[in-house]
Amino acid sequence: MGNGQSKKHRGGVLLTAVFTVVMMSILLLFLTENYRIQAQFTQRTRQYYETQIIKELFLTDYQALPESKRPKKGEAIYNQGKLNFEKEKDYLLLTVNVGEQEKKFKETISKTD
């Protein structure tokens, strides 16, 4: 048994390099997918709260009007979205559009005169 390279175990780096590239690719795929999901969640959460704020702002203004001056239907435009409304009996049907998200609400309105 002499010093030097062993004749029994001849290993190449090809298998190790391929394995490393595959593992790095999978890691990159997971990271980019996680980033996409997080960005989408953040955008949808922001749009949800903007929708709720627009609805509450409109209801506050609408119910502050006397019963005789309240319009039956119309549209309110805010800097972050648009609200359409229609009054049916004691209910107010609201459609709020923020970005590509559309939410519909059916709110009971109080009578004040």
Secondary structure as GFF3:
##gff-version 3
##sequence-region A 1 113
A	DSSP	alpha_helix	14	64	.	.	.	ID=ss1
A	DSSP	three_ten_helix	67	69	.	.	.	ID=ss2
A	DSSP	beta_strand	73	77	.	.	.	ID=ss3
A	DSSP	beta_strand	82	88	.	.	.	ID=ss4
A	DSSP	beta_strand	91	98	.	.	.	ID=ss5
A	DSSP	beta_strand	101	108	.	.	.	ID=ss6
###
